Amino acid sequence: MKNVKIKMGLILCIVILLSSCKRNKNNYTIIPPYKYQVEYCGDKIIISKITNIGDTTSTIWKKRNGEYFDENNHLKMSLKDTSYIYYQKVYNIKHTKLCTEISAEKDSLYSCTTTFLWGYHVEEMGLVVYYDKSYQIKKIRSGGLCEYSNK
């Protein structure tokens, strides 16, 4: 008799617990702070970053000797694996290192990853551009949150 009462009590507790659970059916989507737009103009690629309020900043990559360079003459797209580091002043911080790594991802997919190294310990991903062997940009990742996909 005592076992039956214990079993009934446990079953009642389980039923109460299960009935009190609510399922959250809301879908949450991350709204990125900005989007990217890519334009091809002859031997130039214009990458524009557009904020949610419509402000736009653009960078131009120019083709030279079969590779693309930014306005500061830094290599941004190549079909050869390479990496380099240079110092620059960002947000009035003098000793900021900007690290760029270009690597082959798959047979005909390449990436250029740019990261900032603030001081000696803090690393922040800036931009990752994925492109094919004919330098058509397929995808852009920024800070892990924003993406541009060529559709």
Secondary structure, 3 states (H helix, E strand, C coil): CHHHHHHHHHHHHHHHHHHHCCCCCCCCCCCCCEEEEEEEECCEEEEEEEECCCCEEEEEEEEECCEEECCCCCEEECCCCEEEEEEEEECCEEEEEEEEEEEECCCCEEEEEEEEEECCCEEEEEEEEEEECCCCEEEEEECCCEEEECC
